[in-house]
């Protein structure tokens, strides 16, 4: 179970990093106009920020969950 939770934490961090990187890339593309790729248009930044928030929430909820000792109090 601990290894599965570690994989979920890592997955949360990867999703968070991908969301932040893609939102920064989209913002840079909006400012400088590198390409006309559909997935780099400015209205996709909401989706990338959603990925970042979802990833960090997954990481926080797994990392700081209550242990069995704390639930009994």
Secondary structure as UniProt FT lines:
FT   HELIX           2..32
FT   HELIX           38..40
FT   HELIX           42..44
FT   HELIX           45..63
FT   HELIX           68..71
//
